[in-house]
Amino acid sequence: MQRIPEPELMDDAEQARAYAGADFSEPHQAFVERFAQCFPQHRPRRVLDLGCGAADITIRFARACPGCELTGVDGAPAMLALARDAVTRAGLAGRIRLREARLPAGDLPPHRFDTLISNSLLHHLADPQVLWRALRDCGAPAAALFVMDLRRPDTREQAARLMQKYSATEPEILQRDFFNSLLAAYRPEEIAAQLASAGLSGLQVEPVGDRHVAAYGRL
């Protein structure tokens, strides 16, 4: 099945509220735990979260790594407004900074971050290289990089079954977005080719479960 792109930003207010109100606790906590498994000796200090959305993973990461400071970046004002509220409620405004920026963002500090994370941003991008270049340029030498995203199924029928399995009880807008995101996602071999083009071929690319793919390693 060929990739079918979707909009790069989730900036519709209703869409942002539905996403922020959905229960992503299982995959988001799994993201944090898998990072720890991939980098068991790493102690994050300065963390960049690209495509932070409503900041649920950003907050979970901050709680799991109490010694770090995080910068969350997203291009959607509606999503960032929800993120700011969530960070304040979590009592983490002193450790989490949120910035509105759409990649490629030339004002992100170069080679500053020892930890680079991103969840479910890649499939939104028409040009995936803007993500890999941003991570490469913002990372300090030997920075830990961990990216998780959806994995495109082989057929639309498989995508429909995954939608039914994971979002049948969610609002219709989320079911639609999840289905469209599956169709827009990249395959592991496509991500490997992207990394090679970005000069990041040393990273590992692995399928995760029945709907995700992870790319990780040291810069």
MIDOSE-1310 file (N, C-alpha, C; in nm, 2 decimals, decimal comma, always signed):
residues 219
mqri	+0,08/-0,12/+0,00/+0,00/+0,00/+0,00/+0,09/+0,12/+0,00; +0,06/+0,21/-0,09/+0,14/+0,34/-0,10/+0,10/+0,43/+0,02; +0,19/+0,51/+0,06/+0,17/+0,61/+0,17/+0,07/+0,72/+0,12; -0,02/+0,75/+0,21/-0,12/+0,86/+0,18/-0,09/+0,97/+0,28
pepe	-0,03/+1,08/+0,24/+0,00/+1,19/+0,34/-0,12/+1,24/+0,41; -0,10/+1,30/+0,53/-0,20/+1,37/+0,60/-0,15/+1,51/+0,64; -0,23/+1,60/+0,69/-0,19/+1,73/+0,73/-0,07/+1,72/+0,84; +0,02/+1,82/+0,83/+0,14/+1,82/+0,91/+0,10/+1,86/+1,06
lmdd	+0,00/+1,95/+1,07/-0,03/+2,00/+1,20/-0,17/+1,95/+1,25; -0,18/+1,93/+1,38/-0,30/+1,90/+1,45/-0,35/+2,03/+1,52; -0,39/+2,13/+1,45/-0,42/+2,26/+1,51/-0,57/+2,29/+1,51; -0,66/+2,20/+1,47/-0,80/+2,22/+1,49/-0,83/+2,20/+1,64
aeqa	-0,90/+2,30/+1,70/-0,92/+2,30/+1,85/-0,99/+2,17/+1,89; -1,09/+2,13/+1,82/-1,17/+2,01/+1,86/-1,08/+1,89/+1,85; -1,00/+1,88/+1,74/-0,90/+1,77/+1,72/-0,80/+1,77/+1,83; -0,75/+1,88/+1,87/-0,65/+1,89/+1,98/-0,71/+1,84/+2,11
raya	-0,83/+1,89/+2,14/-0,90/+1,85/+2,27/-0,92/+1,70/+2,27; -0,97/+1,65/+2,16/-1,00/+1,50/+2,15/-0,87/+1,42/+2,18; -0,76/+1,47/+2,11/-0,63/+1,40/+2,13/-0,58/+1,40/+2,27; -0,59/+1,52/+2,33/-0,54/+1,54/+2,47/-0,62/+1,47/+2,57
gadf	-0,75/+1,45/+2,54/-0,84/+1,38/+2,63/-0,85/+1,23/+2,62; -0,78/+1,18/+2,51/-0,78/+1,03/+2,49/-0,69/+0,96/+2,59; -0,71/+0,84/+2,61/-0,63/+0,76/+2,70/-0,51/+0,69/+2,62; -0,40/+0,76/+2,62/-0,28/+0,71/+2,55/-0,18/+0,66/+2,66
seph	-0,23/+0,63/+2,78/-0,14/+0,60/+2,89/-0,05/+0,48/+2,86; -0,11/+0,37/+2,79/-0,03/+0,25/+2,76/+0,08/+0,28/+2,66; +0,05/+0,33/+2,54/+0,16/+0,35/+2,45/+0,26/+0,46/+2,50; +0,21/+0,56/+2,57/+0,30/+0,67/+2,61/+0,40/+0,62/+2,72
qafv	+0,34/+0,54/+2,82/+0,43/+0,48/+2,92/+0,53/+0,38/+2,86; +0,48/+0,31/+2,76/+0,57/+0,21/+2,69/+0,68/+0,29/+2,62; +0,66/+0,40/+2,57/+0,76/+0,48/+2,50/+0,87/+0,51/+2,60; +0,83/+0,56/+2,72/+0,93/+0,60/+2,83/+1,01/+0,47/+2,87
erfa	+0,94/+0,36/+2,89/+1,00/+0,24/+2,94/+1,09/+0,18/+2,83; +1,06/+0,19/+2,70/+1,14/+0,13/+2,60/+1,27/+0,22/+2,58; +1,26/+0,35/+2,60/+1,38/+0,44/+2,60/+1,47/+0,39/+2,71; +1,42/+0,36/+2,83/+1,51/+0,32/+2,94/+1,57/+0,18/+2,90
qcfp	+1,50/+0,09/+2,83/+1,56/-0,04/+2,79/+1,67/-0,02/+2,69; +1,65/+0,07/+2,60/+1,75/+0,09/+2,49/+1,87/+0,17/+2,54; +1,86/+0,25/+2,65/+1,97/+0,32/+2,70/+1,98/+0,30/+2,85; +2,01/+0,18/+2,90/+2,01/+0,15/+3,04/+2,11/+0,23/+3,12
qhrp	+2,22/+0,27/+3,07/+2,32/+0,35/+3,14/+2,31/+0,50/+3,12; +2,22/+0,54/+3,04/+2,21/+0,69/+3,01/+2,13/+0,76/+3,11; +2,19/+0,88/+3,15/+2,12/+0,96/+3,25/+2,09/+1,10/+3,18; +1,97/+1,11/+3,13/+1,93/+1,24/+3,06/+1,95/+1,36/+3,14
rrvl	+2,00/+1,46/+3,08/+2,01/+1,60/+3,15/+1,94/+1,70/+3,07; +1,97/+1,72/+2,94/+1,90/+1,81/+2,86/+1,83/+1,74/+2,75; +1,70/+1,74/+2,75/+1,61/+1,66/+2,66/+1,53/+1,74/+2,57; +1,53/+1,71/+2,44/+1,45/+1,77/+2,34/+1,35/+1,68/+2,29
dlgc	+1,22/+1,72/+2,30/+1,11/+1,64/+2,26/+1,04/+1,71/+2,14; +1,07/+1,66/+2,02/+1,01/+1,72/+1,90/+0,87/+1,66/+1,87; +0,77/+1,75/+1,85/+0,64/+1,71/+1,83/+0,58/+1,67/+1,96; +0,59/+1,75/+2,06/+0,55/+1,71/+2,20/+0,40/+1,70/+2,21
gaad	+0,32/+1,76/+2,12/+0,18/+1,76/+2,13/+0,13/+1,81/+2,27; +0,04/+1,74/+2,33/-0,02/+1,79/+2,46/+0,08/+1,76/+2,58; +0,20/+1,71/+2,55/+0,31/+1,70/+2,65/+0,29/+1,58/+2,75; +0,21/+1,48/+2,71/+0,19/+1,37/+2,80/+0,32/+1,29/+2,81
itir	+0,39/+1,26/+2,70/+0,51/+1,19/+2,71/+0,62/+1,28/+2,77; +0,62/+1,41/+2,74/+0,72/+1,50/+2,80/+0,71/+1,49/+2,96; +0,59/+1,49/+3,01/+0,56/+1,49/+3,15/+0,61/+1,35/+3,21; +0,57/+1,24/+3,14/+0,61/+1,11/+3,19/+0,76/+1,09/+3,19
fara	+0,83/+1,15/+3,09/+0,97/+1,14/+3,08/+1,03/+1,22/+3,19; +0,98/+1,34/+3,22/+1,03/+1,42/+3,33/+1,02/+1,35/+3,47; +0,91/+1,28/+3,49/+0,89/+1,20/+3,61/+0,98/+1,08/+3,62; +1,01/+1,02/+3,51/+1,10/+0,90/+3,51/+1,24/+0,94/+3,52
cpgc	+1,28/+1,06/+3,48/+1,42/+1,11/+3,49/+1,42/+1,24/+3,56; +1,41/+1,24/+3,70/+1,40/+1,36/+3,78/+1,52/+1,46/+3,77; +1,63/+1,41/+3,72/+1,75/+1,50/+3,71/+1,75/+1,58/+3,58; +1,65/+1,57/+3,49/+1,67/+1,63/+3,36/+1,58/+1,75/+3,34
eltg	+1,61/+1,83/+3,25/+1,53/+1,95/+3,20/+1,49/+1,92/+3,06; +1,36/+1,95/+3,02/+1,31/+1,92/+2,89/+1,26/+2,04/+2,82; +1,28/+2,04/+2,69/+1,23/+2,14/+2,59/+1,13/+2,06/+2,50; +1,01/+2,10/+2,51/+0,91/+2,04/+2,42/+0,87/+2,14/+2,30
vdga	+0,87/+2,09/+2,18/+0,85/+2,17/+2,06/+0,74/+2,11/+1,99; +0,64/+2,20/+1,95/+0,53/+2,16/+1,86/+0,49/+2,28/+1,78; +0,44/+2,25/+1,66/+0,40/+2,36/+1,57/+0,26/+2,40/+1,58; +0,18/+2,34/+1,66/+0,03/+2,36/+1,67/+0,00/+2,44/+1,79
paml	-0,04/+2,57/+1,78/-0,08/+2,65/+1,90/-0,19/+2,58/+1,99; -0,29/+2,52/+1,92/-0,39/+2,46/+2,00/-0,34/+2,35/+2,09; -0,25/+2,27/+2,03/-0,19/+2,16/+2,11/-0,10/+2,21/+2,22; -0,03/+2,32/+2,19/+0,06/+2,37/+2,29/-0,01/+2,44/+2,41
alar	-0,13/+2,49/+2,38/-0,21/+2,55/+2,49/-0,25/+2,44/+2,59; -0,29/+2,33/+2,54/-0,32/+2,21/+2,62/-0,20/+2,16/+2,70; -0,08/+2,16/+2,63/+0,04/+2,12/+2,69/+0,08/+2,21/+2,81; +0,06/+2,34/+2,79/+0,10/+2,43/+2,90/+0,01/+2,40/+3,02
davt	-0,12/+2,38/+3,00/-0,20/+2,35/+3,11/-0,16/+2,22/+3,18; -0,13/+2,12/+3,10/-0,09/+1,99/+3,16/+0,04/+2,00/+3,24; +0,14/+2,07/+3,19/+0,26/+2,09/+3,26/+0,24/+2,16/+3,39; +0,16/+2,27/+3,39/+0,13/+2,34/+3,51/+0,06/+2,25/+3,61
ragl	-0,04/+2,17/+3,57/-0,11/+2,08/+3,66/-0,01/+1,98/+3,72; +0,09/+1,94/+3,64/+0,18/+1,84/+3,69/+0,29/+1,90/+3,78; +0,29/+2,03/+3,80/+0,39/+2,09/+3,88/+0,53/+2,09/+3,82; +0,54/+2,09/+3,69/+0,67/+2,07/+3,62/+0,71/+2,19/+3,54
agri	+0,65/+2,30/+3,56/+0,68/+2,42/+3,48/+0,82/+2,47/+3,50; +0,88/+2,43/+3,61/+1,02/+2,47/+3,64/+1,12/+2,38/+3,56; +1,08/+2,27/+3,51/+1,17/+2,17/+3,44/+1,13/+2,15/+3,29; +1,01/+2,19/+3,25/+0,97/+2,17/+3,11/+0,94/+2,31/+3,05
rlre	+1,01/+2,33/+2,94/+0,99/+2,45/+2,86/+0,92/+2,41/+2,73; +0,82/+2,49/+2,69/+0,75/+2,46/+2,57/+0,77/+2,57/+2,47; +0,79/+2,53/+2,34/+0,82/+2,62/+2,23/+0,74/+2,59/+2,11; +0,68/+2,70/+2,05/+0,61/+2,68/+1,93/+0,71/+2,70/+1,81
arlp	+0,72/+2,59/+1,74/+0,81/+2,60/+1,62/+0,77/+2,48/+1,52; +0,78/+2,51/+1,40/+0,75/+2,42/+1,29/+0,88/+2,38/+1,22; +0,91/+2,26/+1,21/+1,03/+2,22/+1,14/+1,03/+2,24/+0,99; +1,14/+2,28/+0,93/+1,27/+2,31/+1,00/+1,27/+2,44/+1,07
agdl	+1,31/+2,44/+1,20/+1,32/+2,56/+1,29/+1,47/+2,59/+1,31; +1,51/+2,70/+1,25/+1,65/+2,74/+1,25/+1,69/+2,79/+1,38; +1,60/+2,82/+1,48/+1,64/+2,88/+1,60/+1,65/+2,79/+1,72; +1,65/+2,65/+1,69/+1,67/+2,56/+1,80/+1,82/+2,55/+1,82
pphr	+1,86/+2,55/+1,95/+2,01/+2,56/+1,98/+2,08/+2,44/+1,93; +2,19/+2,46/+1,86/+2,27/+2,35/+1,80/+2,35/+2,27/+1,90; +2,35/+2,14/+1,88/+2,44/+2,05/+1,96/+2,43/+2,07/+2,11; +2,31/+2,10/+2,16/+2,29/+2,13/+2,30/+2,24/+2,01/+2,38
fdtl	+2,16/+1,92/+2,32/+2,08/+1,82/+2,39/+2,15/+1,69/+2,39; +2,16/+1,63/+2,51/+2,22/+1,49/+2,52/+2,12/+1,38/+2,50; +1,99/+1,42/+2,49/+1,88/+1,33/+2,48/+1,78/+1,38/+2,38; +1,74/+1,30/+2,28/+1,65/+1,35/+2,17/+1,54/+1,25/+2,16
isns	+1,41/+1,29/+2,17/+1,30/+1,20/+2,16/+1,19/+1,26/+2,07; +1,11/+1,17/+2,01/+1,00/+1,22/+1,93/+0,90/+1,10/+1,92; +0,78/+1,13/+1,94/+0,67/+1,03/+1,92/+0,57/+1,08/+1,83; +0,54/+1,00/+1,72/+0,43/+1,02/+1,63/+0,43/+1,15/+1,56
llhh	+0,55/+1,20/+1,54/+0,57/+1,32/+1,45/+0,60/+1,28/+1,31; +0,68/+1,18/+1,29/+0,74/+1,15/+1,16/+0,63/+1,13/+1,05; +0,52/+1,06/+1,09/+0,42/+1,03/+0,98/+0,35/+1,16/+0,94; +0,36/+1,26/+1,01/+0,29/+1,39/+0,97/+0,37/+1,47/+0,87
ladp	+0,50/+1,43/+0,85/+0,59/+1,51/+0,77/+0,60/+1,47/+0,63; +0,57/+1,56/+0,54/+0,59/+1,53/+0,39/+0,73/+1,51/+0,36; +0,82/+1,58/+0,43/+0,97/+1,56/+0,41/+1,02/+1,51/+0,54; +1,04/+1,38/+0,55/+1,09/+1,33/+0,68/+1,23/+1,38/+0,72
qvlw	+1,31/+1,42/+0,62/+1,44/+1,47/+0,65/+1,44/+1,59/+0,74; +1,34/+1,67/+0,75/+1,34/+1,78/+0,84/+1,35/+1,73/+0,99; +1,29/+1,62/+1,02/+1,30/+1,56/+1,15/+1,44/+1,51/+1,18; +1,49/+1,43/+1,09/+1,63/+1,37/+1,11/+1,73/+1,48/+1,11
ralr	+1,72/+1,58/+1,03/+1,82/+1,69/+1,03/+1,81/+1,77/+1,16; +1,69/+1,79/+1,21/+1,68/+1,87/+1,33/+1,74/+1,79/+1,45; +1,71/+1,66/+1,46/+1,76/+1,58/+1,56/+1,92/+1,58/+1,56; +1,97/+1,56/+1,44/+2,11/+1,55/+1,42/+2,18/+1,68/+1,46
dcga	+2,12/+1,79/+1,42/+2,18/+1,93/+1,44/+2,17/+1,97/+1,59; +2,06/+1,93/+1,66/+2,04/+1,97/+1,79/+2,11/+1,88/+1,89; +2,15/+1,76/+1,85/+2,21/+1,67/+1,95/+2,35/+1,70/+1,97; +2,39/+1,68/+2,10/+2,53/+1,69/+2,14/+2,60/+1,56/+2,09
paaa	+2,74/+1,56/+2,08/+2,80/+1,43/+2,04/+2,77/+1,32/+2,13; +2,74/+1,20/+2,06/+2,69/+1,08/+2,13/+2,56/+1,09/+2,21; +2,48/+1,19/+2,17/+2,35/+1,20/+2,23/+2,26/+1,08/+2,20; +2,18/+1,04/+2,30/+2,08/+0,93/+2,28/+1,96/+0,98/+2,21
lfvm	+1,93/+0,91/+2,10/+1,82/+0,94/+2,01/+1,72/+0,83/+2,01; +1,59/+0,86/+2,04/+1,48/+0,76/+2,04/+1,36/+0,82/+1,97; +1,32/+0,76/+1,86/+1,20/+0,80/+1,79/+1,10/+0,69/+1,77; +0,98/+0,71/+1,81/+0,88/+0,61/+1,79/+0,77/+0,67/+1,70
dlrr	+0,71/+0,58/+1,61/+0,60/+0,63/+1,53/+0,52/+0,51/+1,49; +0,41/+0,54/+1,42/+0,32/+0,43/+1,37/+0,39/+0,37/+1,25; +0,35/+0,25/+1,22/+0,40/+0,17/+1,11/+0,29/+0,14/+1,01; +0,31/+0,18/+0,88/+0,21/+0,16/+0,78/+0,18/+0,01/+0,76
pdtr	+0,05/-0,02/+0,77/+0,01/-0,16/+0,74/+0,03/-0,19/+0,59; +0,01/-0,32/+0,55/+0,02/-0,36/+0,41/-0,10/-0,32/+0,33; -0,22/-0,31/+0,40/-0,34/-0,29/+0,32/-0,43/-0,20/+0,41; -0,53/-0,13/+0,34/-0,63/-0,05/+0,41/-0,71/-0,14/+0,50
eqaa	-0,73/-0,26/+0,46/-0,81/-0,35/+0,55/-0,74/-0,38/+0,68; -0,61/-0,40/+0,68/-0,53/-0,41/+0,80/-0,54/-0,28/+0,88; -0,53/-0,17/+0,82/-0,54/-0,04/+0,89/-0,68/-0,03/+0,96; -0,79/-0,07/+0,89/-0,92/-0,07/+0,95/-0,93/-0,16/+1,07
rlmq	-0,87/-0,28/+1,06/-0,87/-0,37/+1,18/-0,79/-0,31/+1,30; -0,68/-0,25/+1,27/-0,61/-0,18/+1,38/-0,69/-0,07/+1,44; -0,75/+0,01/+1,36/-0,84/+0,11/+1,41/-0,95/+0,06/+1,50; -1,01/-0,05/+1,46/-1,12/-0,11/+1,54/-1,06/-0,17/+1,67
kysa	-0,94/-0,22/+1,66/-0,88/-0,28/+1,78/-0,84/-0,18/+1,89; -0,79/-0,07/+1,84/-0,73/+0,03/+1,93/-0,81/+0,16/+1,96; -0,91/+0,18/+1,87/-0,98/+0,31/+1,89/-1,13/+0,30/+1,88; -1,18/+0,18/+1,89/-1,33/+0,16/+1,87/-1,41/+0,24/+1,97
tepe	-1,36/+0,26/+2,09/-1,43/+0,33/+2,19/-1,40/+0,48/+2,20; -1,31/+0,53/+2,11/-1,28/+0,67/+2,11/-1,37/+0,75/+2,02; -1,37/+0,88/+2,04/-1,46/+0,97/+1,95/-1,43/+0,94/+1,80; -1,53/+0,97/+1,72/-1,52/+0,95/+1,58/-1,40/+1,02/+1,52
ilqr	-1,37/+1,14/+1,57/-1,26/+1,22/+1,52/-1,13/+1,16/+1,54; -1,11/+1,09/+1,65/-0,99/+1,02/+1,68/-0,98/+0,89/+1,60; -1,09/+0,82/+1,58/-1,09/+0,70/+1,49/-1,04/+0,74/+1,35; -1,10/+0,85/+1,30/-1,06/+0,90/+1,17/-0,91/+0,93/+1,16
dffn	-0,87/+1,01/+1,26/-0,73/+1,05/+1,26/-0,63/+0,93/+1,27; -0,67/+0,83/+1,35/-0,58/+0,72/+1,37/-0,57/+0,64/+1,24; -0,68/+0,62/+1,17/-0,68/+0,55/+1,04/-0,60/+0,62/+0,94; -0,62/+0,76/+0,93/-0,54/+0,84/+0,84/-0,39/+0,83/+0,87
slla	-0,36/+0,83/+1,00/-0,22/+0,83/+1,04/-0,16/+0,70/+1,01; -0,23/+0,59/+1,02/-0,17/+0,46/+0,97/-0,14/+0,46/+0,83; -0,23/+0,52/+0,75/-0,20/+0,53/+0,60/-0,09/+0,62/+0,57; -0,06/+0,72/+0,66/+0,05/+0,82/+0,63/+0,18/+0,77/+0,69
ayrp	+0,18/+0,67/+0,77/+0,30/+0,63/+0,84/+0,40/+0,57/+0,74; +0,53/+0,56/+0,78/+0,64/+0,51/+0,70/+0,67/+0,36/+0,75; +0,72/+0,29/+0,65/+0,76/+0,15/+0,68/+0,90/+0,14/+0,74; +0,94/+0,04/+0,81/+1,08/+0,03/+0,86/+1,18/+0,05/+0,76
eeia	+1,17/-0,01/+0,64/+1,27/+0,00/+0,54/+1,27/+0,14/+0,48; +1,16/+0,21/+0,48/+1,16/+0,35/+0,44/+1,24/+0,44/+0,54; +1,22/+0,41/+0,67/+1,28/+0,49/+0,77/+1,43/+0,46/+0,76; +1,47/+0,34/+0,74/+1,62/+0,30/+0,73/+1,68/+0,38/+0,61
aqla	+1,61/+0,40/+0,50/+1,66/+0,47/+0,39/+1,67/+0,62/+0,42; +1,57/+0,67/+0,50/+1,58/+0,81/+0,54/+1,70/+0,84/+0,63; +1,73/+0,74/+0,72/+1,84/+0,76/+0,81/+1,97/+0,76/+0,73; +1,98/+0,67/+0,63/+2,10/+0,66/+0,55/+2,12/+0,80/+0,48
sagl	+2,02/+0,85/+0,43/+2,03/+0,98/+0,36/+2,07/+1,10/+0,45; +2,03/+1,08/+0,58/+2,06/+1,19/+0,68/+2,20/+1,17/+0,74; +2,27/+1,06/+0,70/+2,39/+1,03/+0,77/+2,38/+0,97/+0,91; +2,27/+0,90/+0,93/+2,24/+0,84/+1,06/+2,22/+0,69/+1,04
sglq	+2,29/+0,63/+0,95/+2,27/+0,49/+0,93/+2,31/+0,40/+1,04; +2,38/+0,45/+1,14/+2,42/+0,37/+1,26/+2,30/+0,35/+1,36; +2,19/+0,41/+1,34/+2,08/+0,39/+1,42/+2,01/+0,26/+1,39; +1,95/+0,20/+1,49/+1,87/+0,08/+1,48/+1,73/+0,11/+1,44
vepv	+1,66/+0,03/+1,36/+1,52/+0,05/+1,32/+1,45/-0,08/+1,35; +1,35/-0,08/+1,43/+1,29/-0,21/+1,47/+1,14/-0,19/+1,48; +1,06/-0,29/+1,42/+0,92/-0,29/+1,45/+0,89/-0,31/+1,60; +0,78/-0,25/+1,64/+0,74/-0,26/+1,78/+0,59/-0,30/+1,79
gdrh	+0,56/-0,42/+1,84/+0,42/-0,46/+1,84/+0,36/-0,47/+1,70; +0,23/-0,44/+1,69/+0,16/-0,46/+1,56/+0,13/-0,33/+1,49; +0,18/-0,22/+1,55/+0,15/-0,09/+1,48/+0,26/+0,02/+1,49; +0,37/-0,01/+1,56/+0,47/+0,09/+1,58/+0,60/+0,05/+1,52
vaay	+0,69/+0,15/+1,51/+0,83/+0,12/+1,47/+0,92/+0,22/+1,55; +1,04/+0,18/+1,59/+1,13/+0,26/+1,67/+1,26/+0,27/+1,60; +1,32/+0,39/+1,60/+1,45/+0,42/+1,56/+1,53/+0,47/+1,67; +1,65/+0,42/+1,70/+1,72/+0,46/+1,82/+1,87/+0,43/+1,81
grl	+1,95/+0,50/+1,89/+2,09/+0,48/+1,89/+2,16/+0,61/+1,93; +2,29/+0,61/+1,92/+2,37/+0,73/+1,95/+2,41/+0,81/+1,83; +2,41/+0,94/+1,84/+2,46/+1,02/+1,73/+2,61/+1,00/+1,71
